[in-house]
Amino acid sequence: MAALGSPLRTLRGLLRELRHASERSGRSYRDTPAYRHIIAAFRAHRVTSEKLCRAQQELHFQAATYLCLLRSVREHAALHREYHGKGERSPEEVAGLVGFRLPQQPGGKG
Amino acid sequence: PPERKRFYQNVSISQGEGGFEINLDHRKLKTPQAKLFTVPSEALAIAVATEWDSQKDTIKFYTMHLTTLCNTALDNPTQRNKMQLIRAAVKFLETDTVCYRVEEPAALAELQKNEWDPVVAWAEKRYNVAIGSSTSILGPNIPARTKETFVSHLASYNMWALQGIEYVITQLKSLILSMGLIDRHITVEKAVLLSRLEEEYQIQRWGNVEWAHDYDLCELRARAAAGTLFVHLCSESSTVKHKLLQD
């Protein structure tokens, strides 16, 4: 079985990710089907102690995999916004990069 | 093309005849080929719903890996049958990342030996097959019996799970690492690290470039995690009886 660490840590990480995911909707992350499902699963299998049976280990692996998915998607989206999402600069911005300003031409371009 | 704006307020799931459906306000989600979007597992439906509910102002389809996997399973756009999928998956063994070794630089060869030998050994023991590794440009010579063993094993998975397995193999470029994930022998983070071993080696030597390296790392982790979760949720015994999964 994979080295998964503490189930409690995985659960906390999952809840944190769910909170991030719910930010936009304004609803509490506790209102979501995902939250209810995860809490119910952890409670049903009591996956919070350190010693786990096989079914508990399978659930923990699934939880850790889902945590990895949520976290990686969020991090990837953040990197995308940071480095790949900005589009082109306007002519004013480009001029500004080298210390120029575009001329004002009251009659428009000739 | 401009991104699609989030056009729905509420996302919910409901149970229909064929399985679980996703509702965006009052509209039922459909696949790209306009079929009704139905999934065999409630947990999977919840995770898909979460993807849709996580979208902010615009819908970023490239972040919705589980939705994409479900669409592929429902539409089967490449029109492959079960045996074709299995053969495509097993074919990867011939160029499996963890079997394909370099001779130089010595440090990388050593790293490959230390990191990849254990997982190859695990697969050989778990499946009772000979795999080995090779520095030849032609790659390892995989015995026919080994391939047939994997073909048999993969045949025990249903069509949905197989789509997921083939997806993970394509992403990680390794059948062995994918089986390591499916069999819960290694975590997604570890599988991705092993898949990207040479990149990691170069990064340690030459430095990390966040906008390229971390970007690729996060994307591969997301895809491998989605694929693995998809396989597990589609092959749980409680869902195997479901109509949708019968081939």
Interface residues (C-beta under 8 A of the other chain):
Chain A: M1 A2 A3 L4 L18 A21 S22 R24 S25 T32 P33 A34 H37 Q57 E58 F61 Q62 A64 T65 Y66 C68 L69 S72 V73 E75 H76 A77 L79 H80 E82 Y83 H84
Chain B: S12 I13 E42 A43 I46 A47 A49 T50 D53 S54 Q55 K56 D57 K60 T63 H65 L66 R184 H185 I186 T187 V188 E189 K190 E210 W211 D214 Y215 C218 E219 R221 A222 A225 A226 T228 L229 H232 L233
